[in-house]
Amino acid sequence: MNQTSNGIEVFLTFLRETEQQYHMAEADEQEANDATQDLLHFIELEDHDHEEYARLSEELKAVRKQRRKAKDTMSETAPILDWMDSNRPVIKSLEKLLGDVRKAEKNTDGRIYTPRVRKKGSDD
């Protein structure tokens, strides 16, 4: 059933998921930064043959791509988080509105009509 509350719910879910996405990207970036440092220290402090340098180079490339993807996600979602931070009262108001609309929807679900007058010829 298409309910009035769906649009409000979709928007609030979008905000929550975007916030989660940003924080996951932050963690991914930190993990990639740590992996980059590990690889660089390994290259710096150990002797390697050409094949090992090539393998480490490929690993470093993959880690840097992971970092770039995380930074892009953060860049794309940061304006939404900024908006959320400056509009917390609006978000709280939307959450209350969602509750009120759901309550009204629940009150109209399963409603039956009781006739006020009886039909002629009906048995008592």
N, C-alpha and C positions, 0 to 999 in steps of 0.2 A: 504494500500500500504506500502511496506517495504522501508523505506527511509533511506538514509545514516545518517541523523541526529539522528535517534533513539538511537543508541548506546551512543552518546555523551550526549543526553538528559537523558537517564537512569542513567548514571554515576553521572551527576550533581544533579539529583533528589535524588539519593542515599545519596550523601553528605549532601544535605539540610535536608533530613529526619533523617539522623543519628544525625545531630546537634540538631534538635528538640527533638529527642528521649533522648539525653543526658540531655538537659535542663529540660525536663519533669521529668526525673528520679531524677535530683537534687531537684526539688520541692517536689516530692514524698518522698524522703529521709528526707527532712526537716519537712514535715508534720508528718511522722512517728516518728521522733525524738521528736517533740512537743507532739504528742499523748502519747508517752512513758513517758515523764515527767509528763504529766497530770495524767496518771494512777498511777505512782509511788508516786506522791504527794497525790493522793486520798487514796492510801493504807497507806501511812505514817501518814496522818493527821486525818483519820476517823477510827472509830471502825467498824468492819465488822464481820458477822458470817461466818461459814465455807463455806456455799453455795455462799455467796457473794465473798469470797476470790477465790473460784474455778472459778466463772464467770469472775472476774477480771484477773485471771491467763490466762484464755482462750483469753480474749481480748488482753492482753499483748503479748501472743504468736502470734496472728494474726497480730498485729502491727509490731512485730519484723520480721515476714515473709515478710511483705510489705516493710520494710526497707531493708532487705537482697536482695529482688528482685531489688529494685532501685539501690542499691550499685553494684550488679552484672551487671546491664545494664550500669551503669556509667563506670565500669571497662572495659567492652567489647567495649564501644564506645569511650573511652578516647584516645586510640592510633589514631583513625581516626581524631578526633578533633585536636590532636597534629600535625598530618600530614597536615591537612587543614591550621592550623595556620602558619606552616612553608612553605606552598606552595600557599599562596594567589595569587601571580602573575600567577602561572600556572592555577589556577581555573579561574581567570579573563580571561586568554588567551583562555581557553576552552569555556567560555561563549561567547567570541567574535567569536571563531571558529564555535560554534553552530549557531550563528546569520548569519555568512557568508554562512554556508552550507544550512541553511533554505532558505536564499535568492536565492542561486543557484537552490535549489529544486523548489522554487516557479517559477523561470524563465523557468524551463523546463516543469512545469505542464501546460497542456492545449495548448501546442505548436502545431501548425499546419504547414504543409508543403505546400508551394505554388510552383507548378511546374514552371520551368524556360522556358520550351518550351511547346507549345500547340500541342496537338495530331492532326494528319492530319484528316481532315473531321469534325472537330468541328466547330460549328456555332459561328459567332461573334455577 
